[in-house]
Amino acid sequence: MDMDHAADLTAPLRTLYEGKWLRLLQRGRWEYAERTHADGMAVIIIAVTPDDRVLFVEQTRIPLGGKTIEMPAGLVGDQPGEDTLEDAARRELIEETGWHPAQVEVLLVGPTSSGMSNERIAFVRATDLTRVGPGGGDATEDIVVHEIPRADAPAWLMQKHREGYELDLKLWAGLWMLERNPDGTPIA
């Protein structure tokens, strides 16, 4: 580590702005954002319906100025009493897609944008799905659910990209983890 980075790590922390969900901080030369709750954790849910269709969600993302295609995802701890990755994954999958998982498995936790934010995301595999509702998100969201045959998913995503949608790059990691564990071993 060079001297400038070492000094940045030990520099005093200064809050530049704090809102309901985000805080902008400065430490040394670095400005970065952090979530104000749940230790900056979020979940992304990798799920396939019983007829082998991958679940994607479409929604408008104001910071990007347009629509995105993502896997179902959400913040951990934004509901009273919710405190586990598994609970958040179940709630978000049901809320966003209308599918309930009998099983959820946390696969891997890591940073989403380590140079800009302290946010970490957990990849969660949801299995044994049962339809319990229409999905579409809560009253503050306008989510469109897409159920795409697994074999067609990469081509469908690239078509959406050509149509002008922003694609969350974590989609490709999620597609990979439909069939493999994070260490590359096949799902048993």
Phi and psi restraints in degrees (value plus and minus 20) as a CYANA .aco file:
   2 ASP   PHI     -95.2   -55.2
   2 ASP   PSI     146.1   186.1
   3 MET   PHI     -80.8   -40.8
   3 MET   PSI     -57.9   -17.9
   4 ASP   PHI     -83.7   -43.7
   4 ASP   PSI     -61.9   -21.9
   5 HIS   PHI     -88.9   -48.9
   5 HIS   PSI     -57.5   -17.5
   6 ALA   PHI     -82.2   -42.2
   6 ALA   PSI     -61.7   -21.7
   7 ALA   PHI     -85.6   -45.6
   7 ALA   PSI     -59.0   -19.0
   8 ASP   PHI     -81.4   -41.4
   8 ASP   PSI     -59.7   -19.7
   9 LEU   PHI     -84.8   -44.8
   9 LEU   PSI     -49.4    -9.4
  10 THR   PHI    -121.4   -81.4
  10 THR   PSI     -23.1    16.9
  11 ALA   PHI     -86.1   -46.1
  11 ALA   PSI     133.1   173.1
  12 PRO   PHI     -82.3   -42.3
  12 PRO   PSI     126.8   166.8
  13 LEU   PHI    -108.5   -68.5
  13 LEU   PSI     112.0   152.0
  14 ARG   PHI    -145.9  -105.9
  14 ARG   PSI     109.5   149.5
  15 THR   PHI    -105.3   -65.3
  15 THR   PSI     101.1   141.1
  16 LEU   PHI    -110.9   -70.9
  16 LEU   PSI     -52.9   -12.9
  17 TYR   PHI    -181.8  -141.8
  17 TYR   PSI     125.7   165.7
  18 GLU   PHI    -157.8  -117.8
  18 GLU   PSI     104.6   144.6
  19 GLY   PHI    -131.9   -91.9
  19 GLY   PSI    -185.2  -145.2
  20 LYS   PHI     -87.7   -47.7
  20 LYS   PSI     -59.3   -19.3
  21 TRP   PHI    -133.7   -93.7
  21 TRP   PSI     -43.6    -3.6
  22 LEU   PHI    -150.5  -110.5
  22 LEU   PSI     134.5   174.5
  23 ARG   PHI    -151.7  -111.7
  23 ARG   PSI     117.7   157.7
  24 LEU   PHI    -124.8   -84.8
  24 LEU   PSI     103.8   143.8
  25 LEU   PHI    -140.1  -100.1
  25 LEU   PSI     140.2   180.2
  26 GLN   PHI    -154.4  -114.4
  26 GLN   PSI     111.1   151.1
  27 ARG   PHI    -153.6  -113.6
  27 ARG   PSI      94.1   134.1
  28 GLY   PHI      41.4    81.4
  28 GLY   PSI    -149.2  -109.2
  29 ARG   PHI    -103.1   -63.1
  29 ARG   PSI     -29.9    10.1
  30 TRP   PHI    -111.1   -71.1
  30 TRP   PSI     109.0   149.0
  31 GLU   PHI    -129.2   -89.2
  31 GLU   PSI     116.4   156.4
  32 TYR   PHI    -175.6  -135.6
  32 TYR   PSI     142.9   182.9
  33 ALA   PHI    -124.3   -84.3
  33 ALA   PSI     130.9   170.9
  34 GLU   PHI    -162.0  -122.0
  34 GLU   PSI     131.9   171.9
  35 ARG   PHI     -92.1   -52.1
  35 ARG   PSI     127.8   167.8
  36 THR   PHI    -112.7   -72.7
  36 THR   PSI     -18.7    21.3
  37 HIS   PHI    -166.1  -126.1
  37 HIS   PSI     144.0   184.0
  38 ALA   PHI      33.8    73.8
  38 ALA   PSI      12.9    52.9
  39 ASP   PHI      34.8    74.8
  39 ASP   PSI       8.2    48.2
  40 GLY   PHI      50.0    90.0
  40 GLY   PSI       6.2    46.2
  41 MET   PHI    -115.9   -75.9
  41 MET   PSI     124.0   164.0
  42 ALA   PHI    -159.5  -119.5
  42 ALA   PSI     145.4   185.4
  43 VAL   PHI    -144.6  -104.6
  43 VAL   PSI     127.5   167.5
  44 ILE   PHI    -143.4  -103.4
  44 ILE   PSI     111.4   151.4
  45 ILE   PHI    -128.2   -88.2
  45 ILE   PSI     104.1   144.1
  46 ILE   PHI    -117.6   -77.6
  46 ILE   PSI      94.8   134.8
  47 ALA   PHI    -164.8  -124.8
  47 ALA   PSI     122.9   162.9
  48 VAL   PHI    -149.2  -109.2
  48 VAL   PSI     113.7   153.7
  49 THR   PHI     -89.9   -49.9
  49 THR   PSI     146.9   186.9
  50 PRO   PHI     -78.5   -38.5
  50 PRO   PSI     -44.6    -4.6
  51 ASP   PHI    -117.9   -77.9
  51 ASP   PSI       7.5    47.5
  52 ASP   PHI      44.0    84.0
  52 ASP   PSI      22.5    62.5
  53 ARG   PHI    -130.8   -90.8
  53 ARG   PSI     110.8   150.8
  54 VAL   PHI     -98.8   -58.8
  54 VAL   PSI     118.0   158.0
  55 LEU   PHI    -111.9   -71.9
  55 LEU   PSI     101.8   141.8
  56 PHE   PHI    -142.8  -102.8
  56 PHE   PSI     136.0   176.0
  57 VAL   PHI    -145.1  -105.1
  57 VAL   PSI     126.5   166.5
  58 GLU   PHI    -137.0   -97.0
  58 GLU   PSI     112.7   152.7
  59 GLN   PHI    -177.2  -137.2
  59 GLN   PSI     138.7   178.7
  60 THR   PHI    -100.0   -60.0
  60 THR   PSI     112.1   152.1
  61 ARG   PHI    -137.8   -97.8
  61 ARG   PSI      88.4   128.4
  62 ILE   PHI     -75.7   -35.7
  62 ILE   PSI     -64.4   -24.4
  63 PRO   PHI     -79.4   -39.4
  63 PRO   PSI     -47.3    -7.3
  64 LEU   PHI    -113.9   -73.9
  64 LEU   PSI     -31.0     9.0
  65 GLY   PHI      49.0    89.0
  65 GLY   PSI      10.8    50.8
  66 GLY   PHI    -198.4  -158.4
  66 GLY   PSI    -187.9  -147.9
  67 LYS   PHI    -110.6   -70.6
  67 LYS   PSI     127.3   167.3
  68 THR   PHI    -144.4  -104.4
  68 THR   PSI     139.4   179.4
  69 ILE   PHI    -134.4   -94.4
  69 ILE   PSI     109.9   149.9
  70 GLU   PHI    -161.7  -121.7
  70 GLU   PSI     150.6   190.6
  71 MET   PHI    -107.5   -67.5
  71 MET   PSI     136.2   176.2
  72 PRO   PHI     -74.1   -34.1
  72 PRO   PSI     121.2   161.2
  73 ALA   PHI    -179.9  -139.9
  73 ALA   PSI     146.0   186.0
  74 GLY   PHI    -198.4  -158.4
  74 GLY   PSI     151.9   191.9
  75 LEU   PHI    -100.2   -60.2
  75 LEU   PSI     128.1   168.1
  76 VAL   PHI    -112.3   -72.3
  76 VAL   PSI     112.7   152.7
  77 GLY   PHI      70.0   110.0
  77 GLY   PSI     -11.6    28.4
  78 ASP   PHI    -109.8   -69.8
  78 ASP   PSI     -16.5    23.5
  79 GLN   PHI    -137.2   -97.2
  79 GLN   PSI     117.2   157.2
  80 PRO   PHI     -77.0   -37.0
  80 PRO   PSI     113.3   153.3
  81 GLY   PHI      62.9   102.9
  81 GLY   PSI     -27.2    12.8
  82 GLU   PHI    -107.6   -67.6
  82 GLU   PSI     106.7   146.7
  83 ASP   PHI    -161.4  -121.4
  83 ASP   PSI     -12.8    27.2
  84 THR   PHI    -141.1  -101.1
  84 THR   PSI     136.0   176.0
  85 LEU   PHI     -81.9   -41.9
  85 LEU   PSI     -60.5   -20.5
  86 GLU   PHI     -83.9   -43.9
  86 GLU   PSI     -63.7   -23.7
  87 ASP   PHI     -81.0   -41.0
  87 ASP   PSI     -65.2   -25.2
  88 ALA   PHI     -82.9   -42.9
  88 ALA   PSI     -61.5   -21.5
  89 ALA   PHI     -83.7   -43.7
  89 ALA   PSI     -64.9   -24.9
  90 ARG   PHI     -79.8   -39.8
  90 ARG   PSI     -69.9   -29.9
  91 ARG   PHI     -79.8   -39.8
  91 ARG   PSI     -68.1   -28.1
  92 GLU   PHI     -85.6   -45.6
  92 GLU   PSI     -60.1   -20.1
  93 LEU   PHI     -83.2   -43.2
  93 LEU   PSI     -65.2   -25.2
  94 ILE   PHI     -84.0   -44.0
  94 ILE   PSI     -69.1   -29.1
  95 GLU   PHI     -81.5   -41.5
  95 GLU   PSI     -66.2   -26.2
  96 GLU   PHI    -102.4   -62.4
  96 GLU   PSI     -54.4   -14.4
  97 THR   PHI    -137.8   -97.8
  97 THR   PSI     -37.3     2.7
  98 GLY   PHI      62.3   102.3
  98 GLY   PSI      -9.8    30.2
  99 TRP   PHI    -129.4   -89.4
  99 TRP   PSI     113.1   153.1
 100 HIS   PHI    -122.4   -82.4
 100 HIS   PSI     109.0   149.0
 101 PRO   PHI    -111.9   -71.9
 101 PRO   PSI     114.6   154.6
 102 ALA   PHI     -93.8   -53.8
 102 ALA   PSI     -50.4   -10.4
 103 GLN   PHI    -151.6  -111.6
 103 GLN   PSI     120.6   160.6
 104 VAL   PHI    -151.5  -111.5
 104 VAL   PSI     120.1   160.1
 105 GLU   PHI    -153.9  -113.9
 105 GLU   PSI     100.7   140.7
 106 VAL   PHI     -94.2   -54.2
 106 VAL   PSI     103.2   143.2
 107 LEU   PHI    -117.2   -77.2
 107 LEU   PSI     -62.2   -22.2
 108 LEU   PHI    -184.9  -144.9
 108 LEU   PSI     123.2   163.2
 109 VAL   PHI    -143.8  -103.8
 109 VAL   PSI     113.9   153.9
 110 GLY   PHI    -185.0  -145.0
 110 GLY   PSI     152.6   192.6
 111 PRO   PHI     -91.6   -51.6
 111 PRO   PSI     131.5   171.5
 112 THR   PHI    -114.0   -74.0
 112 THR   PSI     -56.2   -16.2
 113 SER   PHI    -174.0  -134.0
 113 SER   PSI      59.9    99.9
 114 SER   PHI     -83.6   -43.6
 114 SER   PSI     -38.2     1.8
 115 GLY   PHI    -109.7   -69.7
 115 GLY   PSI     -29.6    10.4
 116 MET   PHI    -142.3  -102.3
 116 MET   PSI     -42.1    -2.1
 117 SER   PHI    -171.2  -131.2
 117 SER   PSI     136.3   176.3
 118 ASN   PHI    -109.2   -69.2
 118 ASN   PSI     -19.1    20.9
 119 GLU   PHI     -79.8   -39.8
 119 GLU   PSI     117.3   157.3
 120 ARG   PHI    -141.7  -101.7
 120 ARG   PSI     130.4   170.4
 121 ILE   PHI    -147.5  -107.5
 121 ILE   PSI     124.1   164.1
 122 ALA   PHI    -126.5   -86.5
 122 ALA   PSI     104.2   144.2
 123 PHE   PHI     -97.7   -57.7
 123 PHE   PSI     104.7   144.7
 124 VAL   PHI    -144.0  -104.0
 124 VAL   PSI     106.0   146.0
 125 ARG   PHI    -112.2   -72.2
 125 ARG   PSI     105.1   145.1
 126 ALA   PHI    -128.9   -88.9
 126 ALA   PSI     111.2   151.2
 127 THR   PHI    -152.5  -112.5
 127 THR   PSI     150.1   190.1
 128 ASP   PHI      34.7    74.7
 128 ASP   PSI      39.9    79.9
 129 LEU   PHI    -100.9   -60.9
 129 LEU   PSI     126.0   166.0
 130 THR   PHI    -152.8  -112.8
 130 THR   PSI     112.4   152.4
 131 ARG   PHI     -92.3   -52.3
 131 ARG   PSI     108.7   148.7
 132 VAL   PHI    -146.8  -106.8
 132 VAL   PSI     -22.9    17.1
 133 GLY   PHI    -197.6  -157.6
 133 GLY   PSI    -197.1  -157.1
 134 PRO   PHI    -102.8   -62.8
 134 PRO   PSI     -39.7     0.3
 135 GLY   PHI      55.6    95.6
 135 GLY   PSI    -181.1  -141.1
 136 GLY   PHI      81.8   121.8
 136 GLY   PSI     -23.2    16.8
 137 GLY   PHI      70.6   110.6
 137 GLY   PSI    -197.0  -157.0
 138 ASP   PHI    -109.0   -69.0
 138 ASP   PSI    -190.3  -150.3
 139 ALA   PHI     -83.7   -43.7
 139 ALA   PSI     -38.8     1.2
 140 THR   PHI    -115.5   -75.5
 140 THR   PSI     -20.1    19.9
 141 GLU   PHI    -139.6   -99.6
 141 GLU   PSI     138.1   178.1
 142 ASP   PHI    -153.8  -113.8
 142 ASP   PSI      61.2   101.2
 143 ILE   PHI    -124.1   -84.1
 143 ILE   PSI     114.9   154.9
 144 VAL   PHI    -124.8   -84.8
 144 VAL   PSI     108.7   148.7
 145 VAL   PHI    -113.5   -73.5
 145 VAL   PSI     114.4   154.4
 146 HIS   PHI    -140.1  -100.1
 146 HIS   PSI     108.2   148.2
 147 GLU   PHI    -134.1   -94.1
 147 GLU   PSI      86.1   126.1
 148 ILE   PHI    -134.2   -94.2
 148 ILE   PSI     110.5   150.5
 149 PRO   PHI     -71.1   -31.1
 149 PRO   PSI     113.8   153.8
 150 ARG   PHI     -70.9   -30.9
 150 ARG   PSI     -65.2   -25.2
 151 ALA   PHI     -83.1   -43.1
 151 ALA   PSI     -46.5    -6.5
 152 ASP   PHI    -114.9   -74.9
 152 ASP   PSI     -27.6    12.4
 153 ALA   PHI     -77.8   -37.8
 153 ALA   PSI     -69.6   -29.6
 154 PRO   PHI     -80.8   -40.8
 154 PRO   PSI     -63.7   -23.7
 155 ALA   PHI     -85.0   -45.0
 155 ALA   PSI     -59.6   -19.6
 156 TRP   PHI     -82.4   -42.4
 156 TRP   PSI     -63.1   -23.1
 157 LEU   PHI     -81.2   -41.2
 157 LEU   PSI     -63.6   -23.6
 158 MET   PHI     -87.0   -47.0
 158 MET   PSI     -52.3   -12.3
 159 GLN   PHI     -85.1   -45.1
 159 GLN   PSI     -62.4   -22.4
 160 LYS   PHI     -82.0   -42.0
 160 LYS   PSI     -58.2   -18.2
 161 HIS   PHI     -81.7   -41.7
 161 HIS   PSI     -64.7   -24.7
 162 ARG   PHI     -82.9   -42.9
 162 ARG   PSI     -48.9    -8.9
 163 GLU   PHI     -98.4   -58.4
 163 GLU   PSI     -24.5    15.5
 164 GLY   PHI      84.0   124.0
 164 GLY   PSI     -17.3    22.7
 165 TYR   PHI     -94.1   -54.1
 165 TYR   PSI     125.7   165.7
 166 GLU   PHI    -102.0   -62.0
 166 GLU   PSI     116.3   156.3
 167 LEU   PHI    -130.9   -90.9
 167 LEU   PSI     105.3   145.3
 168 ASP   PHI     -87.1   -47.1
 168 ASP   PSI     101.4   141.4
 169 LEU   PHI     -84.7   -44.7
 169 LEU   PSI     -38.2     1.8
 170 LYS   PHI     -86.9   -46.9
 170 LYS   PSI     -33.1     6.9
 171 LEU   PHI     -76.3   -36.3
 171 LEU   PSI     -61.5   -21.5
 172 TRP   PHI     -90.6   -50.6
 172 TRP   PSI     -55.5   -15.5
 173 ALA   PHI     -84.7   -44.7
 173 ALA   PSI     -61.3   -21.3
 174 GLY   PHI     -82.0   -42.0
 174 GLY   PSI     -64.0   -24.0
 175 LEU   PHI     -81.2   -41.2
 175 LEU   PSI     -59.9   -19.9
 176 TRP   PHI     -83.0   -43.0
 176 TRP   PSI     -61.1   -21.1
 177 MET   PHI     -99.8   -59.8
 177 MET   PSI     -19.4    20.6
 178 LEU   PHI     -87.3   -47.3
 178 LEU   PSI     -49.5    -9.5
 179 GLU   PHI    -136.2   -96.2
 179 GLU   PSI     -30.7     9.3
 180 ARG   PHI    -156.3  -116.3
 180 ARG   PSI     137.3   177.3
 181 ASN   PHI    -103.4   -63.4
 181 ASN   PSI     143.5   183.5
 182 PRO   PHI     -76.7   -36.7
 182 PRO   PSI     -45.5    -5.5
 183 ASP   PHI    -103.4   -63.4
 183 ASP   PSI     -17.6    22.4
 184 GLY   PHI      74.8   114.8
 184 GLY   PSI     -30.4     9.6
 185 THR   PHI     -91.2   -51.2
 185 THR   PSI     124.3   164.3
 186 PRO   PHI     -85.0   -45.0
 186 PRO   PSI     130.8   170.8
 187 ILE   PHI     -87.5   -47.5
 187 ILE   PSI     112.0   152.0
